[in-house]
Amino acid sequence: MDKRFFNLFNLTEDEAIALLDTPQDQLNEDDSRYVAASHLINFPTERSINALMRAVQNTDPSLDNRIARRKSVETLGRLQATQSLPVLHACLADPDCYTVENAVWAIAEIGTQDSAILEDIAQLLDRPGQTYRVIIHTLAKLNYHPALERIRKLVDDADAPTASAAIATVCRLTGDYSQMEQVVALLQHPNVFARRLSIQDLIDTQYYSAIPNIARCPVSLVFRLRGIRMLAEAGVPTGAIAFETVQPYLEQTLRDHPGDLDLVHAYNQAPDLPFLIRELYETDFGRCYLATKTILEHHADAAPAALFATYAEEANNDYGAHFHVMKLFGWLKHAPAYDLLVEALHNRQPQFQKSRAAAAIALSELGDPRAIPELKASLETKIWDLKYAALMALEKVGDTSGYQTAANDDDWLIRAKASRDVINRVSTP
Amino acid sequence: MKSVVTTVIAAADAAGRFPSSSDLESVQGSIQRAAARLEAAEKLASNLDNVAKEAYDACIKKYSYLNNAGEANSSDTFKSKCARDIKHYLRLIQYSLVVGGTGPLDEWGIAGQREVYRALGLPTAPYVEALGFARNRGCAPRDMSAQALVEYNSLLDYAINSLS
């Protein structure tokens, strides 16, 4: 679990518990019980768990209490607080659909084989207005076969992510994977959530043959990398799939050129450069990749000035556009961006983390040998995708001296990459 | 795109019937509130950047320790996360005002987003805090008429409720 964002609010355990226990009408204007409930994730203690359970049992229907209560449910799940199962079970009958959703999810995190709880979860499939995906995932994770036929009814659901989860779960529970290509097809769905969430279903079913399709899916590389990595982690140790099979798709994804993606959007008419620059700020990365591709094909000459301008104005503080600006400077092989790319490579602010690997790849496109020590320094970080991208970048600029160290890295993917490439070099005359 | 009108027609069509009188009442209600919604949509659109900036500035002010040098996760985490995503949610709220239903928020902002936040361990508190500020900050008649503010605030509440 990525814990970069867990400690956003500067509260002690005592302060967070006291805040969560404060009646809503006695709170100061600036206090938030929601924040307290979020923050208790940092304290896996009996006291915190009891405070969270008290908060879940407070059923005041005001919006502020509702959201604090829901967050408490989620945090109990994250803390895997088994003793909270009866409290969470009671939440399954709550009128608030999001409280129910969080309770179902939290029960899955904690894990149970209590058939009364599992049957109550399965019956939620008949309740209108619920998020069925989390219910289906939980029933699959807890292997509740009696729900199979009820889940099967949802395989043609009009909501694509629901259908995706249902198809994947029916495959898991029956062992018949013949329908999984329908889930693979959702990687090209016009709705960004259908694309992102189908990757989760492919992970859950360990559907290794979809790795090439995931690599070409037009969503943020965060989702693609997570999918490919989790599939590799499941399949390589068991021998179901070899690292060598995964490697080209993993590296294609880390490189992340828009030409290697099957884009789902298209322009009716050729847009101008200012429009394309604005598209880099979109939250659907499929649109950003289309803009990037179009900039490269039609505006390569004018693009660098526009990119510097948008960086100075806004992209320096927008983690999405920041990423695409770094990538574009690389694809444009724009040497004057060197300093900016080195700065991005070493940027430690967590929200800009994906720009670091992007900067590594972009620096290798520039081919400036000054980048070699900068890239080698990246091999010392704890961030696997940055290290992997740095190895790829160093390879491209002709420096393979980092492989010996990388072959002993803590991360198995880095070790696999380094070892394999060392072998290749030795065996190549 | 789901709205009161499309929901009513879809339900009637699914049952092979004409819209009932209560269906027509809900359409009528939606149409009556349309002027207020469009006023709110127009005011929000013309002031989107300021509303988003104020919302996240308020968060930074509220959690002032985040501005201290060397604090864990640094203030910029919070700030840029809010700046980008708050604007996205406000845009979806604006679309929802135009549509007269929560379709744009549901389809583009909420369905699936909760799963993504959970799977990636991303914090929802910054959005909730910032949208909460935007809700408390709105003022009639300074920013818009009282009816328009009711429409705007109800969608902010809807977004806060469904993201948290």
Interface residues (C-beta under 8 A of the other chain):
Chain A: M1 D2 K3 R4 F5 F6 N7 L8 F9 N10 D30 S32 Y34 V35 S38 L63 R66 I67 R70 K71 E74 Y98 E101 W105 T131 R133 V134 D159 P161 N191 F193 A194 R196 L197 Q200 V222 R226 Y281 T283 N317 D318 Y319 G320 Q349 P350 Q351
Chain B: K62 Y63 Y65 L66 E71 A72 N73 S74 D76 T77 F78 K79 S80 K81 A83 R84 D85 H88 E107 A111 G112 Q113 R114 E115 V116 R118 A119 L120 G121 L122 P123 T124 A125 P126 V128 E129 D157 I160 N161 S162 S164
